[in-house]
Amino acid sequence: MDDDSETRLRQKLSFLELPAGPIPGEWLDVLRQVAGRVGELEARKEYFRLLTDSGRVLIWVSGSDGGVDHFNKPWLAFTGRTLEQERGDGWLEGVHPEDREACLGGYREAFAAREPFTLEYRLRRADGGYRWILDEGSPRHDTGGVFLGYVGFCYDITERREAEDELRRSLRETRILHEALDRVPSCVYTKDRQSRYTYANRATLDLFGCSAEALQGQGDDAFFPPETVAWLRKLDLRVLGGESTEEEVVVRDPIRGHRVYWEVKAPIHHDLDDPEPDGLLGISTDITAQKEYTQRMEHLAHYDALTGLPNRALLLDRLSKALAQVRRRELWLAVVFLDLDGFKAINDRHGHQMGDRFLHHLARRMGARLREGDTLARLGGDEFVVILVDLVGPEAVDPLLQRVLRAVSEPVHEDGHDLCVTASLGVTLTRGEPGVTPDRLLQEADQAMYRAKEAGRNRYHLSGSPPDSAPGSRP
């Protein structure tokens, strides 16, 4: 073996204590084999170093004492620190202060148990910012099973954590929103493009009598009668076409009864750039009580509370319309002002409650004696007004007035008493002449009524005629 070959052999096997003199010949074959094996190991070591340093995964390796003695180039590039700075526990300096204790505790606990571990912590980057790291550590052993330490692979999961945080925030906000909507008395719900329910608040579920799970995928036909389903579907189609709607929806159901809902619907767009809605949002408020209250108020504004007859406001409206009608048809119209004779005595003798019942009974009887199209109104107290329409002439009014007088004079039986009154009627006739107004007609009829009382009561008096010039004015 020449000196140059022996020198190279000594360099490769520098970790061995070889004799200072020439290497014995019987050693050379063995030493060459050892040198070849050492070369192969170094080549593999360089291969794995290149492999770990060329990727983006941060890798660390610890010894059996727990101290980390190696970090790959991506780790050092990420932290901006040297290998010497990171070795041992130096790497912990880059862990976020809020995560350091949990990170170190998790590492030591796993190290003591010789078990794999997974940690998530924030690690400071070279620019000073922190990134979330997923650290997966595994124990390593030699071929004989002897524990050598740990190797860890670390991944930047900042985007994933941010997405998870955003998802958690979104879920939290959704939960808060749902909890808030569950406290709303109105029905709030969403539907897909096939008008199938995808969400409903507590008020909706209570109305339908089902759970949120049972509601999923159901249509209106599971909860409403067919005519309501058809109307709701029309509204849904308008909204799914991009329109917002506000409509009253009447539900007639044998179980729930007659209900009125104020239905507000708007399209839902998951992609704001897509003009086609993905579904709809609906808010349905039960306004049955409000509608009934409004109807009662409207009724009270136009009808007498005791008798249910039209009051003065509705009377004037109907009289205006009747005047316009007689002008078109060239017929006659009569306005009759009616005042009861003897009603005060009933109140004084039997009390106001019986007097009210008497007026209610008498109003029903008088209304039944009139023709369809005529109007009986109460002005208050014991004063009434009758509008007689479509009269062919003045002579047509007498039989109608006689009918009214008879209706009033017939006894009313209340609580074992026969209550009797008569009426004094003041009548004015018109064909809708220019200048004639409802107020003027009422005034003329009122004055004629006083003439009837002066003439002896229980009769009618035509406006403009002498007090005793109305033959047959008694019933």
Sine and cosine of phi, psi and omega as CSV:
sin_phi,cos_phi,sin_psi,cos_psi,sin_omega,cos_omega
0.00,0.00,0.78,-0.62,-0.03,-1.00
-0.98,0.21,0.21,-0.98,-0.08,-1.00
-0.90,0.43,-0.60,0.80,-0.04,-1.00
-0.90,0.43,-0.68,0.73,0.00,-1.00
-0.90,0.43,-0.65,0.76,0.00,-1.00
-0.92,0.39,-0.60,0.80,0.01,-1.00
-0.90,0.44,-0.71,0.70,0.01,-1.00
-0.89,0.46,-0.60,0.80,0.00,-1.00
-0.91,0.42,-0.67,0.74,0.03,-1.00
-0.89,0.46,-0.61,0.80,0.00,-1.00
-0.91,0.42,-0.68,0.73,0.00,-1.00
-0.91,0.41,-0.52,0.85,-0.07,-1.00
-0.94,-0.35,0.65,0.76,-0.06,-1.00
-0.91,0.42,-0.31,0.95,0.00,-1.00
-0.98,0.18,-0.12,0.99,0.04,-1.00
-0.99,-0.16,0.49,-0.87,0.06,-1.00
-1.00,-0.07,1.00,0.01,-0.01,-1.00
-1.00,0.01,0.45,-0.90,0.02,-1.00
-0.87,0.49,0.54,-0.84,-0.05,-1.00
-0.92,0.38,-0.51,0.86,-0.01,-1.00
-0.99,0.12,-0.23,-0.97,0.01,-1.00
-0.86,0.51,0.61,-0.79,-0.01,-1.00
-0.96,0.26,0.76,-0.64,0.00,-1.00
-0.84,0.55,0.59,-0.81,-0.06,-1.00
-0.87,0.49,-0.57,0.82,-0.06,-1.00
-0.94,0.34,-0.25,0.97,0.02,-1.00
-1.00,0.08,-0.40,0.92,-0.25,-0.97
-0.87,0.49,-0.71,0.70,-0.04,-1.00
-0.89,0.46,-0.66,0.76,0.00,-1.00
-0.91,0.40,-0.70,0.72,-0.03,-1.00
-0.91,0.42,-0.58,0.81,0.03,-1.00
-0.90,0.43,-0.64,0.77,0.03,-1.00
-0.89,0.45,-0.66,0.75,0.03,-1.00
-0.90,0.44,-0.69,0.73,-0.01,-1.00
-0.89,0.45,-0.62,0.78,0.04,-1.00
-0.90,0.43,-0.65,0.76,0.01,-1.00
-0.92,0.40,-0.64,0.77,0.04,-1.00
-0.89,0.46,-0.64,0.77,0.03,-1.00
-0.89,0.45,-0.66,0.75,0.03,-1.00
-0.89,0.45,-0.67,0.74,0.00,-1.00
-0.90,0.43,-0.67,0.75,0.02,-1.00
-0.91,0.41,-0.60,0.80,0.04,-1.00
-0.90,0.43,-0.67,0.74,0.02,-1.00
-0.92,0.40,-0.62,0.78,0.03,-1.00
-0.88,0.47,-0.67,0.74,0.01,-1.00
-0.92,0.39,-0.60,0.80,0.04,-1.00
-0.88,0.47,-0.74,0.67,-0.01,-1.00
-0.93,0.36,-0.53,0.85,0.07,-1.00
-0.90,0.44,-0.72,0.69,0.04,-1.00
-0.88,0.47,-0.62,0.78,-0.02,-1.00
-0.90,0.45,-0.72,0.70,-0.04,-1.00
-0.96,0.27,-0.49,0.87,-0.05,-1.00
-1.00,0.08,-0.30,0.96,-0.10,-1.00
-1.00,0.01,-0.25,0.97,-0.02,-1.00
-1.00,0.00,-0.18,-0.98,0.01,-1.00
-0.96,-0.27,-0.06,1.00,-0.01,-1.00
-0.98,0.21,0.72,-0.70,0.06,-1.00
-1.00,0.08,0.82,-0.58,-0.09,-1.00
-0.82,-0.57,0.68,-0.74,0.10,-1.00
-0.75,-0.66,0.41,-0.91,0.01,-1.00
-0.70,-0.72,0.77,-0.64,0.02,-1.00
-0.92,-0.39,0.35,-0.94,0.09,-1.00
-1.00,0.00,-0.06,-1.00,-0.04,-1.00
-0.95,0.32,-0.26,0.97,0.03,-1.00
-1.00,0.08,-0.06,1.00,0.02,-1.00
1.00,-0.08,-0.28,0.96,0.03,-1.00
-0.97,0.24,0.67,-0.74,-0.01,-1.00
-1.00,0.07,0.83,-0.55,-0.07,-1.00
-0.92,-0.39,-0.05,1.00,0.03,-1.00
-0.55,-0.83,0.66,-0.75,0.13,-0.99
-0.74,-0.67,0.69,-0.72,-0.01,-1.00
-0.97,0.24,0.16,-0.99,-0.07,-1.00
-0.87,0.49,-0.67,0.75,0.05,-1.00
-0.84,0.55,-0.61,0.79,0.05,-1.00
-0.89,0.46,-0.76,0.65,-0.04,-1.00
-0.90,0.43,-0.60,0.80,0.05,-1.00
-0.92,0.38,-0.58,0.81,-0.01,-1.00
-0.92,0.40,-0.74,0.67,-0.07,-1.00
-0.99,0.12,-0.38,0.92,-0.03,-1.00
0.96,0.27,0.36,0.93,-0.02,-1.00
-0.89,-0.46,0.27,-0.96,-0.01,-1.00
-1.00,0.06,0.24,-0.97,0.03,-1.00
-0.88,0.47,-0.63,0.77,-0.01,-1.00
-0.90,0.44,-0.61,0.79,0.01,-1.00
-0.93,0.38,-0.51,0.86,-0.09,-1.00
-1.00,0.02,-0.40,0.92,-0.10,-0.99
-0.88,0.48,0.34,-0.94,-0.04,-1.00
0.93,0.36,-0.82,-0.57,0.07,-1.00
-0.97,-0.23,0.20,0.98,-0.05,-1.00
-0.88,0.48,-0.52,0.85,-0.02,-1.00
-0.89,0.46,-0.42,0.91,-0.02,-1.00
-0.91,0.42,-0.35,0.94,0.01,-1.00
-0.89,0.46,-0.45,0.89,-0.02,-1.00
-1.00,0.03,-0.14,0.99,0.03,-1.00
-0.98,0.22,0.65,-0.76,-0.02,-1.00
-0.82,0.57,0.70,-0.71,-0.03,-1.00
-0.80,0.60,-0.56,0.83,-0.02,-1.00
-0.95,0.30,-0.34,0.94,-0.06,-1.00
-0.96,-0.28,-0.16,0.99,-0.19,-0.98
-0.90,0.45,-0.73,0.68,-0.06,-1.00
-0.89,0.46,-0.71,0.70,0.00,-1.00
-0.92,0.39,-0.60,0.80,0.00,-1.00
-0.91,0.42,-0.76,0.65,-0.02,-1.00
-0.91,0.41,-0.65,0.76,0.02,-1.00
-0.89,0.45,-0.67,0.75,0.03,-1.00
-0.91,0.42,-0.63,0.78,0.00,-1.00
-0.91,0.41,-0.73,0.68,-0.04,-1.00
-0.92,0.40,-0.62,0.78,0.02,-1.00
-0.89,0.46,-0.71,0.71,0.02,-1.00
-0.92,0.39,-0.64,0.77,-0.02,-1.00
-0.88,0.47,-0.66,0.75,-0.02,-1.00
-0.92,0.40,-0.54,0.84,-0.03,-1.00
-1.00,-0.02,-0.09,1.00,-0.05,-1.00
0.83,0.56,0.66,0.75,-0.04,-1.00
-0.89,-0.45,0.48,-0.88,0.10,-1.00
-0.88,0.48,0.43,-0.90,0.01,-1.00
-0.58,-0.81,0.33,-0.94,0.11,-0.99
-0.72,-0.70,0.82,-0.57,0.00,-1.00
-0.82,-0.57,0.51,-0.86,0.13,-0.99
-0.81,-0.58,0.81,-0.58,0.00,-1.00
-0.43,-0.90,0.25,-0.97,0.03,-1.00
-1.00,-0.09,0.76,-0.65,-0.02,-1.00
-0.88,-0.48,0.71,-0.71,-0.05,-1.00
-0.96,0.28,0.74,-0.67,0.02,-1.00
-1.00,0.03,0.22,-0.98,-0.04,-1.00
-0.85,0.52,-0.49,0.87,-0.01,-1.00
-1.00,0.09,0.06,1.00,0.03,-1.00
1.00,-0.09,-0.26,0.97,0.04,-1.00
-0.99,0.15,0.36,-0.93,-0.01,-1.00
-0.96,-0.27,0.61,-0.79,0.07,-1.00
-0.82,-0.58,0.56,-0.83,0.05,-1.00
-0.97,0.22,0.73,-0.68,-0.05,-1.00
-0.87,-0.50,0.70,-0.71,0.18,-0.98
-0.98,-0.19,0.91,-0.40,-0.07,-1.00
-0.95,-0.31,0.91,-0.42,0.02,-1.00
-0.93,-0.36,0.94,-0.33,-0.04,-1.00
-0.95,-0.31,0.60,-0.80,0.01,-1.00
-0.70,-0.72,0.63,-0.78,0.06,-1.00
-0.93,0.37,0.51,-0.86,0.05,-1.00
-0.83,-0.56,0.56,-0.83,-0.04,-1.00
-0.73,-0.69,0.36,-0.93,0.10,-1.00
-1.00,0.09,-0.04,-1.00,-0.08,-1.00
-0.90,0.43,-0.33,0.94,0.03,-1.00
-1.00,-0.03,0.05,1.00,0.02,-1.00
1.00,0.04,0.12,0.99,0.00,-1.00
-0.98,0.22,0.74,-0.68,-0.02,-1.00
-0.93,0.36,0.79,-0.61,-0.04,-1.00
-0.95,-0.33,-0.33,0.94,-0.07,-1.00
0.63,-0.77,-0.49,-0.87,-0.03,-1.00
-0.77,-0.64,0.43,-0.90,0.20,-0.98
-0.81,-0.59,0.69,-0.72,-0.05,-1.00
-0.81,-0.58,0.64,-0.77,0.05,-1.00
-0.90,-0.44,0.84,-0.55,-0.11,-0.99
-0.89,-0.46,0.69,-0.72,-0.06,-1.00
-0.82,-0.58,0.63,-0.78,0.06,-1.00
-0.98,0.21,0.93,-0.36,-0.05,-1.00
-0.91,-0.42,0.41,0.91,-0.06,-1.00
-0.84,0.54,-0.73,0.69,-0.02,-1.00
-0.89,0.46,-0.63,0.77,0.02,-1.00
-0.91,0.42,-0.69,0.72,0.01,-1.00
-0.90,0.44,-0.66,0.75,0.02,-1.00
-0.90,0.44,-0.64,0.77,0.05,-1.00
-0.91,0.42,-0.66,0.76,0.04,-1.00
-0.91,0.42,-0.67,0.75,0.03,-1.00
-0.89,0.46,-0.67,0.75,0.02,-1.00
-0.91,0.41,-0.63,0.78,0.05,-1.00
-0.90,0.43,-0.68,0.74,0.03,-1.00
-0.89,0.45,-0.67,0.75,0.05,-1.00
-0.88,0.47,-0.68,0.73,0.00,-1.00
-0.90,0.43,-0.68,0.73,0.02,-1.00
-0.91,0.42,-0.63,0.77,0.03,-1.00
-0.90,0.43,-0.70,0.71,0.02,-1.00
-0.91,0.42,-0.62,0.78,0.03,-1.00
-0.90,0.43,-0.67,0.74,0.02,-1.00
-0.89,0.45,-0.69,0.73,0.03,-1.00
-0.89,0.46,-0.67,0.74,0.01,-1.00
-0.89,0.45,-0.70,0.71,0.00,-1.00
-0.90,0.44,-0.65,0.76,0.04,-1.00
-0.89,0.46,-0.64,0.77,0.04,-1.00
-0.92,0.40,-0.69,0.73,-0.02,-1.00
-0.91,0.41,-0.49,0.87,0.03,-1.00
-0.93,0.36,-0.29,0.96,0.05,-1.00
-1.00,-0.04,-0.12,0.99,0.00,-1.00
-0.99,0.15,0.76,-0.65,-0.02,-1.00
-0.94,0.33,-0.36,0.93,0.04,-1.00
-0.97,0.24,0.41,-0.91,0.08,-1.00
-0.99,0.15,0.84,-0.55,0.03,-1.00
-0.86,-0.51,0.74,-0.67,-0.08,-1.00
-0.41,-0.91,0.28,-0.96,0.14,-0.99
-0.78,-0.62,0.46,-0.89,0.04,-1.00
-0.73,-0.69,0.40,-0.92,0.10,-1.00
-1.00,0.03,-0.15,-0.99,-0.08,-1.00
-0.94,0.35,-0.28,0.96,0.05,-1.00
-0.99,-0.10,0.25,0.97,0.00,-1.00
0.89,0.46,0.51,0.86,0.08,-1.00
-0.99,-0.14,0.66,-0.75,-0.06,-1.00
-0.94,0.35,0.72,-0.69,0.05,-1.00
-0.89,-0.45,-0.31,0.95,0.06,-1.00
-0.37,-0.93,0.51,-0.86,0.11,-0.99
-0.43,-0.90,0.63,-0.78,0.04,-1.00
-0.99,0.16,0.02,-1.00,-0.10,-0.99
-0.87,0.49,-0.64,0.77,-0.01,-1.00
-0.88,0.48,-0.63,0.78,0.02,-1.00
-0.92,0.38,-0.71,0.71,-0.01,-1.00
-0.89,0.45,-0.63,0.77,0.04,-1.00
-0.91,0.42,-0.64,0.77,0.02,-1.00
-0.89,0.45,-0.68,0.74,-0.04,-1.00
-0.99,0.14,-0.32,0.95,-0.01,-1.00
0.94,0.35,0.64,0.76,0.00,-1.00
-0.58,-0.81,0.17,-0.99,0.04,-1.00
-1.00,0.04,0.22,-0.97,0.04,-1.00
-0.89,0.47,-0.60,0.80,0.00,-1.00
-0.92,0.38,-0.66,0.75,-0.02,-1.00
-0.94,0.34,-0.43,0.90,-0.03,-1.00
-0.96,0.27,-0.50,0.86,-0.09,-1.00
-0.81,0.59,0.81,-0.59,0.06,-1.00
0.99,0.13,-0.06,1.00,0.00,-1.00
-0.99,0.15,0.46,-0.89,0.08,-1.00
-0.96,-0.28,0.06,-1.00,-0.02,-1.00
-0.90,0.43,-0.40,0.91,-0.04,-1.00
-0.91,0.42,-0.26,0.97,0.03,-1.00
-0.99,0.15,-0.18,0.98,-0.14,-0.99
-0.75,-0.66,-0.28,0.96,-0.10,-0.99
-0.79,-0.61,0.38,-0.92,0.08,-1.00
-0.93,0.38,0.33,-0.94,-0.14,-0.99
-0.82,0.57,-0.68,0.74,-0.05,-1.00
-0.91,0.40,-0.56,0.83,0.06,-1.00
-0.94,0.34,-0.64,0.77,0.03,-1.00
-0.86,0.51,-0.69,0.72,-0.01,-1.00
-0.89,0.46,-0.68,0.74,-0.02,-1.00
-0.93,0.37,-0.67,0.74,0.02,-1.00
-0.90,0.43,-0.59,0.80,0.01,-1.00
-0.91,0.42,-0.62,0.78,0.05,-1.00
-0.88,0.48,-0.67,0.74,0.03,-1.00
-0.90,0.44,-0.69,0.73,0.00,-1.00
-0.87,0.50,-0.67,0.75,-0.02,-1.00
-0.90,0.44,-0.60,0.80,0.05,-1.00
-0.90,0.44,-0.69,0.72,-0.03,-1.00
-0.93,0.36,-0.66,0.75,0.03,-1.00
-0.93,0.37,-0.23,0.97,0.14,-0.99
-1.00,0.05,0.03,1.00,0.07,-1.00
0.96,-0.29,0.02,1.00,-0.07,-1.00
-0.99,-0.10,0.56,-0.83,0.18,-0.98
-0.99,-0.14,0.62,-0.78,-0.10,-0.99
-0.77,-0.63,0.49,-0.87,0.15,-0.99
-0.67,-0.74,0.93,-0.38,-0.11,-0.99
-0.62,-0.78,0.46,-0.89,0.20,-0.98
-1.00,0.05,0.75,-0.67,0.03,-1.00
-0.87,-0.49,0.85,-0.53,0.01,-1.00
-0.99,-0.17,0.81,-0.59,0.00,-1.00
-0.92,-0.40,0.87,-0.49,0.07,-1.00
-0.94,-0.34,0.95,-0.32,-0.09,-1.00
-0.76,-0.65,0.70,-0.71,-0.03,-1.00
-0.89,0.45,-0.39,0.92,-0.02,-1.00
-1.00,-0.05,-0.78,0.62,-0.06,-1.00
-0.99,0.12,-0.30,0.96,-0.03,-1.00
0.99,0.12,-0.23,-0.97,-0.02,-1.00
-0.99,0.11,0.89,-0.46,0.01,-1.00
-0.78,-0.63,0.51,-0.86,0.04,-1.00
-0.85,-0.52,0.77,-0.64,-0.02,-1.00
-0.85,-0.52,0.62,-0.78,0.15,-0.99
-1.00,-0.08,0.94,-0.35,-0.17,-0.99
-0.97,-0.25,0.89,-0.45,0.05,-1.00
-0.92,-0.40,0.81,-0.58,-0.04,-1.00
-0.73,-0.68,0.57,-0.82,0.02,-1.00
-0.59,-0.80,0.54,-0.84,0.02,-1.00
-0.94,0.34,0.48,-0.88,0.07,-1.00
-0.93,-0.36,0.77,-0.64,0.04,-1.00
-0.87,-0.49,0.92,-0.39,0.11,-0.99
-0.96,0.29,-0.57,0.82,0.07,-1.00
-0.92,-0.38,0.94,-0.35,-0.08,-1.00
-0.91,0.41,-0.34,0.94,0.02,-1.00
-0.99,0.13,-0.20,0.98,0.00,-1.00
-1.00,-0.08,0.89,-0.45,-0.05,-1.00
-0.93,0.36,-0.29,0.96,-0.04,-1.00
-1.00,0.07,0.85,-0.53,-0.02,-1.00
-0.90,0.44,0.50,-0.86,0.08,-1.00
-1.00,-0.01,-0.23,0.97,-0.02,-1.00
0.07,-1.00,-0.36,-0.93,-0.01,-1.00
-0.56,-0.83,0.43,-0.90,0.11,-0.99
-0.94,-0.34,0.74,-0.68,0.01,-1.00
-0.81,-0.59,0.63,-0.78,0.11,-0.99
-0.79,-0.61,0.89,-0.46,-0.08,-1.00
-0.87,-0.49,0.86,-0.50,-0.05,-1.00
-0.91,-0.41,0.79,-0.61,0.04,-1.00
-0.96,0.29,0.93,-0.36,-0.02,-1.00
-0.93,-0.38,0.39,0.92,-0.02,-1.00
-0.85,0.53,-0.74,0.67,-0.03,-1.00
-0.89,0.45,-0.66,0.75,0.01,-1.00
-0.91,0.42,-0.65,0.76,0.02,-1.00
-0.89,0.45,-0.70,0.72,0.00,-1.00
-0.90,0.44,-0.63,0.78,0.02,-1.00
-0.91,0.41,-0.69,0.72,0.01,-1.00
-0.88,0.47,-0.66,0.75,0.02,-1.00
-0.90,0.43,-0.62,0.78,0.05,-1.00
-0.91,0.42,-0.66,0.75,0.01,-1.00
-0.91,0.42,-0.65,0.76,0.04,-1.00
-0.90,0.43,-0.62,0.79,0.02,-1.00
-0.91,0.41,-0.69,0.72,0.00,-1.00
-0.91,0.41,-0.49,0.87,0.01,-1.00
-0.96,0.30,-0.30,0.95,-0.08,-1.00
-0.81,-0.58,-0.13,0.99,-0.05,-1.00
-0.76,-0.65,0.52,-0.85,0.04,-1.00
-0.95,0.32,0.76,-0.64,-0.09,-1.00
-0.92,0.40,-0.52,0.85,-0.07,-1.00
-0.98,0.18,-0.76,0.64,-0.12,-0.99
-0.99,-0.16,-0.28,0.96,-0.08,-1.00
0.98,0.21,0.09,1.00,0.02,-1.00
-0.99,0.17,0.36,-0.93,0.13,-0.99
-0.82,0.57,0.60,-0.80,0.06,-1.00
-1.00,-0.08,-0.17,-0.98,-0.09,-1.00
-0.88,0.48,-0.64,0.77,-0.03,-1.00
-0.88,0.47,-0.74,0.67,0.00,-1.00
-0.94,0.34,-0.56,0.83,0.05,-1.00
-0.86,0.51,-0.74,0.67,-0.01,-1.00
-0.89,0.46,-0.61,0.79,0.03,-1.00
-0.90,0.44,-0.72,0.69,-0.01,-1.00
-0.92,0.39,-0.57,0.82,0.02,-1.00
-0.92,0.40,-0.63,0.78,0.07,-1.00
-0.88,0.48,-0.69,0.72,0.01,-1.00
-0.93,0.37,-0.60,0.80,0.01,-1.00
-0.91,0.41,-0.61,0.80,0.06,-1.00
-0.88,0.48,-0.71,0.71,0.02,-1.00
-0.89,0.46,-0.58,0.81,-0.02,-1.00
-0.93,0.36,-0.69,0.72,-0.02,-1.00
-0.93,0.38,-0.50,0.87,0.05,-1.00
-0.91,0.41,-0.64,0.76,0.01,-1.00
-0.94,0.34,-0.65,0.76,-0.11,-0.99
-1.00,0.00,-0.18,0.98,-0.03,-1.00
0.86,0.51,0.72,0.69,0.06,-1.00
-0.91,-0.42,-0.11,-0.99,-0.02,-1.00
-0.94,-0.34,0.40,-0.92,0.00,-1.00
-0.71,-0.70,0.68,-0.74,0.04,-1.00
-0.87,-0.49,0.72,-0.70,0.11,-0.99
-0.93,-0.36,0.84,-0.55,-0.09,-1.00
-0.90,-0.43,0.87,-0.49,0.08,-1.00
-0.99,-0.12,0.86,-0.52,-0.14,-0.99
-0.89,-0.45,0.80,-0.60,0.07,-1.00
-0.81,-0.59,0.76,-0.65,-0.05,-1.00
-0.97,0.26,0.65,-0.76,0.07,-1.00
-0.99,-0.16,0.85,-0.52,0.07,-1.00
1.00,-0.04,0.11,0.99,-0.02,-1.00
-0.94,0.33,-0.55,0.84,-0.02,-1.00
-0.87,0.49,-0.57,0.82,0.01,-1.00
-0.91,0.42,-0.58,0.82,0.04,-1.00
-0.91,0.42,-0.71,0.71,0.03,-1.00
-0.88,0.48,-0.69,0.72,-0.05,-1.00
-0.93,0.38,-0.59,0.81,-0.09,-1.00
-1.00,0.09,-0.64,0.77,-0.14,-0.99
-0.93,-0.38,-0.11,0.99,0.02,-1.00
1.00,-0.09,0.32,-0.95,-0.09,-1.00
-0.94,0.33,-0.51,0.86,0.00,-1.00
-0.90,0.44,-0.70,0.72,0.05,-1.00
-0.92,0.38,-0.58,0.81,0.06,-1.00
-0.87,0.49,-0.64,0.77,0.03,-1.00
-0.91,0.41,-0.67,0.74,0.02,-1.00
-0.90,0.43,-0.60,0.80,0.04,-1.00
-0.88,0.47,-0.72,0.69,0.00,-1.00
-0.89,0.45,-0.65,0.76,0.01,-1.00
-0.88,0.47,-0.70,0.71,0.00,-1.00
-0.91,0.41,-0.70,0.72,-0.03,-1.00
-0.91,0.42,-0.62,0.78,0.02,-1.00
-0.89,0.47,-0.66,0.75,0.02,-1.00
-0.90,0.43,-0.65,0.76,-0.01,-1.00
-0.92,0.40,-0.71,0.71,-0.01,-1.00
-0.90,0.44,-0.67,0.74,0.00,-1.00
-0.88,0.47,-0.56,0.83,-0.01,-1.00
-0.94,0.33,-0.39,0.92,-0.04,-1.00
-1.00,0.05,-0.17,0.99,-0.02,-1.00
-1.00,0.06,0.28,-0.96,0.03,-1.00
-0.99,0.14,0.32,-0.95,0.12,-0.99
-0.91,0.42,0.75,-0.66,-0.03,-1.00
0.97,-0.24,-0.41,0.91,0.08,-1.00
-0.98,0.22,0.34,-0.94,-0.04,-1.00
-0.81,-0.58,0.72,-0.69,0.16,-0.99
-0.90,-0.44,0.83,-0.56,-0.03,-1.00
-0.80,-0.60,0.43,-0.90,0.09,-1.00
-0.92,-0.40,0.80,-0.60,0.03,-1.00
-1.00,0.06,-0.39,0.92,-0.04,-1.00
0.67,-0.74,0.41,-0.91,-0.01,-1.00
0.85,0.53,-0.79,-0.61,0.02,-1.00
-0.94,-0.35,0.49,0.87,-0.01,-1.00
-0.95,-0.31,0.77,-0.63,0.01,-1.00
-0.78,-0.63,0.33,-0.94,0.09,-1.00
-0.73,-0.69,0.67,-0.74,0.05,-1.00
-0.88,-0.48,0.72,-0.70,0.13,-0.99
-0.95,-0.32,0.87,-0.49,0.04,-1.00
-0.96,-0.28,0.87,-0.48,-0.12,-0.99
-0.94,-0.33,0.22,-0.97,0.12,-0.99
0.83,0.55,0.72,0.70,0.07,-1.00
-1.00,0.02,0.75,-0.66,-0.03,-1.00
-0.97,0.25,-0.32,0.95,0.02,-1.00
-0.08,-1.00,0.16,-0.99,-0.01,-1.00
-0.85,0.53,-0.54,0.84,-0.04,-1.00
-0.92,0.39,-0.33,0.94,-0.04,-1.00
-0.96,0.26,-0.21,0.98,-0.10,-1.00
-0.99,0.17,-0.48,0.88,-0.13,-0.99
-0.86,0.51,-0.78,0.62,-0.02,-1.00
-0.87,0.49,-0.52,0.86,0.01,-1.00
-0.95,0.32,-0.63,0.77,0.03,-1.00
-0.93,0.36,-0.64,0.77,0.05,-1.00
-0.88,0.48,-0.59,0.80,0.03,-1.00
-0.89,0.45,-0.67,0.74,0.01,-1.00
-0.91,0.42,-0.70,0.71,-0.01,-1.00
-0.87,0.49,-0.63,0.77,0.02,-1.00
-0.93,0.37,-0.64,0.77,0.00,-1.00
-0.87,0.49,-0.60,0.80,-0.02,-1.00
-0.97,0.26,-0.63,0.77,-0.14,-0.99
-0.98,0.21,-0.27,0.96,0.03,-1.00
-0.93,0.38,0.66,-0.75,-0.05,-1.00
-0.88,0.48,0.49,-0.87,0.11,-0.99
-0.92,-0.39,0.81,-0.58,-0.04,-1.00
-1.00,-0.07,0.90,-0.43,0.00,-1.00
-0.69,-0.72,0.86,-0.51,0.07,-1.00
0.78,0.63,0.67,0.74,0.05,-1.00
0.99,0.15,0.14,0.99,0.00,-1.00
-0.91,-0.40,0.61,-0.79,0.15,-0.99
-0.99,-0.14,0.95,-0.32,-0.06,-1.00
-0.99,-0.16,0.79,-0.61,-0.08,-1.00
-0.79,-0.62,0.69,-0.72,0.14,-0.99
-0.63,-0.78,0.16,-0.99,0.17,-0.98
-0.80,-0.60,-0.05,-1.00,-0.03,-1.00
-0.69,-0.72,0.56,-0.83,0.16,-0.99
-0.95,-0.33,0.83,-0.55,-0.09,-1.00
-0.93,-0.37,0.74,-0.67,0.16,-0.99
-0.94,-0.34,0.77,-0.64,-0.15,-0.99
-0.81,-0.59,0.70,-0.72,0.16,-0.99
-0.78,-0.62,0.65,-0.76,-0.03,-1.00
-0.93,-0.38,0.55,-0.83,0.03,-1.00
-0.44,-0.90,0.41,-0.91,0.15,-0.99
-0.93,-0.36,0.28,0.96,-0.01,-1.00
0.99,0.15,0.60,0.80,-0.02,-1.00
-0.86,0.51,0.44,-0.90,0.03,-1.00
-0.84,0.55,0.66,-0.75,0.02,-1.00
1.00,0.02,-0.17,0.99,0.01,-1.00
-0.98,0.20,0.79,-0.62,0.01,-1.00
-0.82,-0.57,0.31,-0.95,0.05,-1.00
-0.84,0.53,-0.69,0.72,-0.02,-1.00
-0.89,0.46,-0.64,0.77,0.01,-1.00
-0.91,0.42,-0.67,0.74,0.01,-1.00
-0.89,0.46,-0.66,0.75,0.02,-1.00
-0.91,0.42,-0.61,0.79,0.02,-1.00
-0.91,0.42,-0.69,0.73,0.01,-1.00
-0.90,0.43,-0.67,0.74,0.00,-1.00
-0.92,0.40,-0.61,0.79,0.02,-1.00
-0.89,0.46,-0.70,0.72,0.01,-1.00
-0.91,0.42,-0.62,0.78,0.02,-1.00
-0.92,0.39,-0.53,0.85,0.03,-1.00
-0.89,0.45,-0.63,0.78,0.03,-1.00
-0.92,0.40,-0.55,0.84,0.08,-1.00
-0.89,0.45,-0.64,0.77,0.01,-1.00
-0.90,0.43,-0.63,0.78,0.03,-1.00
-0.91,0.41,-0.67,0.74,0.00,-1.00
-0.90,0.43,-0.46,0.89,-0.03,-1.00
-0.99,0.13,-0.03,1.00,0.06,-1.00
0.82,-0.57,-0.04,1.00,0.04,-1.00
0.94,0.35,0.08,-1.00,-0.02,-1.00
0.80,0.60,0.73,0.68,-0.04,-1.00
-0.31,-0.95,0.08,-1.00,0.13,-0.99
-0.85,-0.52,0.38,-0.92,0.06,-1.00
-0.73,-0.69,0.76,-0.66,0.04,-1.00
-0.99,0.10,0.74,-0.67,0.01,-1.00
-0.86,0.50,0.72,-0.69,0.05,-1.00
1.00,-0.05,-0.12,0.99,0.02,-1.00
-0.97,-0.25,0.42,-0.91,0.05,-1.00
-0.87,0.49,0.39,-0.92,-0.04,-1.00
-0.86,0.51,-0.50,0.86,-0.06,-1.00
-0.95,-0.32,0.35,0.94,-0.07,-1.00
-0.97,-0.24,0.39,0.92,-0.02,-1.00
-0.88,-0.48,0.98,0.19,0.01,-1.00
-0.87,0.50,0.59,-0.81,0.01,-1.00
0.96,0.28,0.31,0.95,-0.03,-1.00
-0.97,0.23,-0.24,0.97,0.13,-0.99
-1.00,0.06,0.48,-0.88,0.03,-1.00
-0.94,0.34,0.00,0.00,0.00,0.00
